[in-house]
């Protein structure tokens, strides 16, 4: 039997399919909510305005603010539910820890909109940074080679932008070219798209998809 490092599969507690559905629902509802919120926000610019602008203005622009804040809160809560199901099935703790922190960050973004700048900035960083790491470490769930390649691309791109912004600040060439809102979408959307795809992958896995690892360390 092939050995998949990072996971110990428990056939009697296989909740991967349910976890996959939860991940897909979390991401799809977020995409739909953002699209609706953008249409209800007068003068909204995807280049100049960040995603958080939909729910973080004072006074709030309704119904955009309510739609966005509830949606990003649900995104985080459902991610936490998926983490529980994946861990219960024997999934990789490193991937799960990163997704858990990212989910907590998304919950915080929903609870602390951008008019609470300090808390909002911290939670946004947690969401994007650890979301990127979760995508990169998802290979430890036992993905096939094409999915591993996609995970590397979809994880490296946002992670590189985050690190580049930390080093060079918000006056870097990418933000000047795409705008703050456009750059944020290049960070957020690869993560959301990949997690959606990963959810679909989990729902269709076969019994031998996650291989048993015989060593005791999970990391």
Residue pairs with C-beta under 8 A, 6 or more apart in sequence:
1 211
1 212
2 211
3 211
3 212
3 213
3 214
4 140
4 142
4 210
4 211
4 212
4 213
5 140
5 213
6 92
6 94
6 95
6 140
6 141
6 142
6 213
6 218
6 219
7 90
7 91
7 92
7 140
7 141
7 142
7 210
7 211
7 213
7 218
8 90
8 212
8 213
8 218
9 89
9 90
9 210
9 211
9 212
10 88
10 89
10 90
11 207
13 88
13 89
13 90
14 89
15 85
15 86
15 88
15 89
16 85
16 86
16 89
16 91
16 202
16 203
16 205
16 209
16 210
17 202
17 203
17 205
18 85
19 81
19 82
19 85
19 86
19 89
19 199
19 202
20 82
20 198
20 199
20 200
20 201
20 202
20 203
20 204
20 205
21 199
21 203
22 78
22 81
22 82
22 85
22 199
23 78
23 79
23 82
23 195
23 196
23 198
23 199
23 202
24 196
24 199
24 200
24 203
25 78
25 199
26 74
26 75
26 78
26 79
26 82
26 195
27 75
27 192
27 193
27 195
27 196
27 199
28 196
29 71
29 74
29 75
30 71
30 72
30 74
30 75
30 192
31 192
33 67
33 68
33 70
33 71
34 51
34 54
34 68
34 71
36 67
37 54
37 55
37 63
37 64
37 65
37 67
37 68
37 71
38 44
38 46
38 54
38 64
40 61
40 62
40 63
40 64
40 67
41 49
41 53
41 54
41 61
41 64
42 61
44 53
44 54
44 64
45 179
45 181
46 179
46 181
46 182
46 185
47 178
47 179
47 180
47 181
47 182
48 179
48 180
48 181
49 180
49 181
50 114
50 180
50 181
50 184
51 68
51 181
51 184
51 185
51 188
52 68
52 109
52 113
52 114
52 120
52 124
53 114
53 181
54 61
54 64
54 65
54 67
54 68
55 64
55 65
55 66
55 67
55 68
55 69
55 72
55 110
55 113
55 114
56 65
56 113
56 114
56 115
56 120
57 65
57 114
57 115
58 115
60 66
60 113
65 113
69 110
69 111
69 113
70 110
71 110
72 106
72 109
72 110
73 106
73 107
73 109
73 110
73 111
74 110
75 103
75 106
75 110
76 102
76 103
76 104
76 105
76 106
76 107
76 108
76 109
76 110
76 127
77 103
77 107
78 103
79 99
79 100
79 102
79 103
79 106
79 195
80 100
80 103
80 104
80 107
82 99
82 199
83 96
83 99
83 100
83 103
86 95
86 96
86 99
86 141
87 93
87 96
89 210
90 210
91 141
91 210
92 137
92 140
92 141
92 218
92 219
93 218
93 219
94 137
94 140
94 218
94 219
95 134
95 137
95 138
95 140
95 141
98 130
98 131
98 133
98 134
98 137
99 130
99 131
99 134
101 126
101 130
102 126
102 127
102 128
102 129
102 130
102 131
102 134
104 123
104 126
105 123
105 124
105 125
105 126
105 127
105 128
105 130
105 131
106 123
106 127
107 123
108 119
108 120
108 122
108 123
108 126
108 127
109 120
109 123
109 124
109 127
112 119
112 120
112 123
113 120
114 120
125 162
128 158
128 162
128 187
128 188
128 191
129 159
129 162
131 158
131 191
131 195
132 155
132 156
132 158
132 159
132 162
132 187
132 191
133 155
133 159
134 195
135 151
135 154
135 155
135 190
135 191
135 194
135 195
136 151
136 152
136 155
136 156
136 159
138 147
138 151
138 194
138 198
139 147
139 148
139 151
139 152
141 202
141 210
142 209
142 210
142 211
143 151
143 201
147 197
147 198
147 201
150 194
150 197
151 194
151 198
153 190
154 190
154 191
154 193
154 194
155 190
155 191
155 194
157 186
157 187
157 190
158 186
158 187
158 188
158 190
158 191
161 174
161 183
161 186
161 187
162 187
164 172
164 174
165 172
165 175
165 183
170 180
174 183
174 186
175 183
178 186
